[in-house]
């Protein structure tokens, strides 16, 4: 599912169209408290488009942490194009299994990541602990028609012989995991089948 050609297409699409509405709103929410001197951590960030735009908006440093190394050359290519290669890094790591291997950041972002794991709620809790100030995440909306659509997607994946599955975690469970780590909801929004939430440390 996440081979080099997928990463290459992701970079090509971003070059052509930029961010969609959901990502634009996530960037705005992450920047709401100011970014001067901030470190940004984008977990499961792929080519790192959100952290790169936050760096352009005033953040000091950024890091993309991915499970899949295929994204790295394209993330570095994007960083070079934006003149950010000295301020951003890419690392392959399992944040869920080894959270101590990742440095805390003022702003932590997870865009369309928790739906890729059956442990999405636990991952949200880990991301919240890593967020010194703000956590912004997106996830499939917790409504019937989205859950039905994901069942169809999973059936197609199963027929294709692929082990990857997508998950619709309950909204209250995701937000509850972050709130249990001391964060409070400050903004949220919807775009089609997706929802985002921004939480800040009290």
N, C-alpha and C positions, 0 to 999 in steps of 0.2 A: 504493500500500500504506500510505502514512503521511500520509494527508490529515487535515484538521482533525477530521472525524468520528471517526477512530480515536483521536486524542488526547482528544477529548471523552469517548469511551467509557472510555478508560483512567482518566481522572479520576473518572468516575462509579463505576467498579468499585472503585477504591481507597477512595473515600469510604464505600462500602457494606461492603466486605469487608476492607480493609487489605491487608497483604502476605500472600502465600502462604508456605508453609513454606520454600521455597528462599530467598526474599528475607529472611525472618526470620533464617535461619541465616547469610546473607551479612552482614547488619547486625551480628549478634553477633560474627562473625569479624573484621569491620573495626574493631569497638570493643574488641577483646580487649586491645590494648596501651595503652588509654586514649586519650581524645580531646581532653583539655584543650589549647587553643591550636592544634588541628589545622585545616588546610585540607583540604577534601574536594573531589575532582574526580570527577564522574560522567560518563564518556564514553558517548555514545549513551544518555543517561539519560531521554529522553522528558520526562515531567512532573517528574522529579527526586525520586521518592518515597524512594529509598535515601539520597541525600544529605540530604534534609529530616529523615529520622529520625535520622541521625547528628548533625545539628545539634541536634536535640532531646535527644540523648544526651550532648551536651557539646562537640561540635566548634565551632570558632570561626566559620569561614566555609565556604561551599560554592559550587560552580559546576557547572552542567550545560552540557556541550558537545555539540551536536547537528549533524547534517548537514541536518536538515529543520526549517525555521522554523515549521511548523504546530504544533509542540509548545509554542512559547514562551508564548502567552497563557494556556494551561492550567497550565503550570509556574509562571507568575507568580501565577495565581489560587490555586493550592495553597499557595504560599509566603505569600501574604497571609492565607489562612485559618489557617495555623499561626503567624502572627506572625513569620515569618522573612524577610520581604521586604527588610529592611535587611542581612541576612547572607548572602544568596544571589544569584547572578546566572545569566543564561542567555546563551549565545553560540552563534552558528552558525559552525562552523569544521570543516575537514577535518583531523583530528588526524594522519592518516596522511600527507597531502600536506604539511602545514605544522606539524610538531610544535613548532617554535620559537615559534609563535603562542600556545601554551598554557603557562601557568605551572605549574611543578612543585607537587605537593601531598603532604602527609604520607600521605594515604589516597586511592587511585585505585580506582574501581569501574567495572566493565563487566558489566552484566547482560544476557545474551542478545543480545550485540552481535557477537561474532566470527563467529557463524553467518550473519550478514547480508552477509558480504564474502568473496570469494575470497582476499583478503589478510588473513584473520583472524589468521594466525600472525605476520605482520609487524606488525599492529596491536597484538598482545599485547606484542611487544618494545618498541614505542613507549610503550605504557602503562606498562610496567615501568620504562623510563627516567624517566618523569614521576613515578613513585612514590618519594618520599623515604623512606618507611617500609614501607607496606603496599599490596599490590595484591590485590583480590578480584574474581574474574571467574566467570561461569557460561557453560556451553557444552553442546551436545548430547553425550550420552554416546557414546563411541567403541565402539559395539557394533553387531552386525549388524542387529538389529530396528529400531534408531533410524535407521541409514543407509538401510535399506529404506523406512522411513516417509518420510524426507526425499525419496527419489526419487519417491515417489508425490505428495508435495506439489509438487515441481518440475514433474512432468508436468501436474498440474492447473493450475499457474501458466502453463505454456507453452500449454496448450489455451485458457486464458482470454485469451491474448495479452499477458500481462504479462512484463516483462523481469526482474523481481525473482526471485532464486533464494536458496535456503538451502544452507548448507554444513556438513558435519560434519568438522571438522579433527581430526586425530589428537591425542589427549590428550598424548602424549609430545612432540609438536611444539609445542603451546601452552605447556606447562610449561617445555619446553626454551628457548623464546624468552625467557621471564621469567627463568629461571635464568641464562641467558647475560648478563643485565644485573645480576647480583649478588643476585637474590632466591632465597630458599629456601622450599620448601613447608612450611607449618605446620599446615594444616587442609584437609580436603576432605569432601565429602558428596554424596549422590545423592538425587534426588527424581523418580521416574518416568523420563522420557527425558532429564532434565537432571542436570548435575553442576556443583558449584562448587568452586573452589580458592582458598585464601588463601595468599599468599606474603609473606614479610617480608625486608627488607634485612638482611644479616648485619652 
